[in-house]
């Protein structure tokens, strides 16, 4: 069972919204539970440079930095690795949900509840 579905089914105050298939208000009620938190974010060198026209220059700089004895070298090495590096970034716990996610987790294509 998905986390979204579990959260909805655990709350009796959402029964009427669930029965009415009111995905807008179901998502809104779930999002009221969200609290600011530090959440892990996986980052790789490619996620930083993406399709930037300067990507080759930036990648070269990261590779050069990774080969130095700089205190930043381990971070550059981690970013260049296929696994990347994990950094804590501002976010929300539990994560915000969209109307589309609620619909996908709760209802079949014909509108019946899963």
C-alpha positions as CSV (number, residue, x, y, z in Angstrom):
1,X,0.0,0.0,0.0
2,X,1.3,3.4,-0.9
3,X,2.2,6.0,1.8
4,X,-0.5,8.4,0.3
5,X,-3.2,5.8,0.5
6,X,-2.1,4.8,4.0
7,X,-2.3,8.4,5.1
8,X,-5.8,8.9,3.7
9,X,-7.2,5.7,5.0
10,X,-5.8,6.4,8.5
11,X,-7.8,9.6,8.8
12,X,-11.5,9.2,9.5
13,X,-12.0,12.9,8.9
14,X,-11.2,12.3,5.2
15,X,-13.9,9.6,4.7
16,X,-16.4,12.0,3.2
17,X,-13.8,13.5,0.8
18,X,-12.7,10.1,-0.2
19,X,-16.3,8.9,-0.9
20,X,-16.8,12.0,-3.0
21,X,-13.6,11.4,-4.8
22,X,-12.6,15.0,-4.0
23,X,-8.9,14.8,-5.0
24,X,-8.4,18.5,-4.6
25,X,-9.4,18.6,-1.0
26,X,-7.8,15.3,-0.2
27,X,-4.4,16.6,-1.4
28,X,-4.9,19.9,0.5
29,X,-5.7,18.1,3.8
30,X,-2.7,15.8,3.4
31,X,-0.5,18.8,2.7
32,X,-1.7,20.5,5.9
33,X,0.3,17.8,7.7
34,X,3.6,18.8,6.0
35,X,6.2,20.3,8.3
36,X,9.4,22.1,7.2
37,X,12.3,19.6,7.5
38,X,15.8,19.0,6.2
39,X,15.5,16.2,3.6
40,X,18.2,14.3,1.8
41,X,18.8,15.2,-1.8
42,X,20.9,13.0,-4.1
43,X,23.2,15.2,-6.2
44,X,25.6,14.2,-9.0
45,X,27.9,16.4,-11.2
46,X,25.4,15.9,-14.1
47,X,22.5,17.1,-12.0
48,X,24.4,20.3,-11.3
49,X,25.6,21.0,-14.9
50,X,22.8,19.3,-16.7
51,X,22.8,20.5,-20.3
52,X,24.6,23.8,-19.7
53,X,26.7,25.0,-22.6
54,X,29.6,25.3,-20.1
55,X,29.2,21.7,-18.8
56,X,32.5,20.5,-20.2
57,X,34.4,23.4,-18.5
58,X,32.6,22.8,-15.2
59,X,33.3,19.0,-15.4
60,X,36.9,19.7,-16.1
61,X,37.1,22.0,-13.1
62,X,35.4,19.4,-10.9
63,X,37.9,16.7,-12.1
64,X,40.8,19.0,-11.5
65,X,39.6,19.8,-8.0
66,X,39.0,16.1,-7.2
67,X,42.7,15.5,-7.9
68,X,44.0,18.1,-5.5
69,X,44.7,18.0,-1.7
70,X,42.0,20.6,-1.1
71,X,39.5,19.9,1.7
72,X,36.9,20.1,-1.1
73,X,38.4,17.3,-3.1
74,X,36.4,14.5,-1.4
75,X,33.2,16.4,-2.3
76,X,34.2,16.8,-5.9
77,X,35.1,13.1,-6.0
78,X,31.7,12.2,-4.6
79,X,29.9,14.4,-7.1
80,X,31.8,12.8,-10.0
81,X,30.9,9.3,-8.8
82,X,27.9,7.5,-10.3
83,X,26.2,7.5,-6.9
84,X,26.8,11.2,-6.4
85,X,26.6,12.8,-3.0
86,X,23.7,13.2,-0.5
87,X,23.2,16.7,0.9
88,X,20.5,17.8,3.3
89,X,18.3,20.4,1.7
90,X,15.1,22.3,2.9
91,X,12.0,20.4,2.2
92,X,8.9,19.0,3.9
93,X,8.0,15.8,5.8
94,X,5.9,14.1,4.8
95,X,6.4,15.4,1.3
96,X,3.8,17.4,-0.5
97,X,1.4,15.5,-2.7
98,X,-0.4,16.5,-5.8
99,X,-4.0,15.9,-6.9
100,X,-2.6,13.6,-9.6
101,X,-0.8,11.5,-7.0
102,X,-3.9,11.2,-4.9
103,X,-6.0,10.2,-7.9
104,X,-3.4,7.6,-9.0
105,X,-3.0,6.1,-5.6
106,X,-6.7,6.1,-4.6
107,X,-8.9,5.6,-7.7
108,X,-9.0,3.3,-10.8
109,X,-9.3,4.8,-14.3
110,X,-13.1,4.4,-14.1
111,X,-13.3,6.4,-10.9
112,X,-13.9,3.5,-8.5
113,X,-11.8,3.3,-5.4
114,X,-8.9,0.9,-5.5
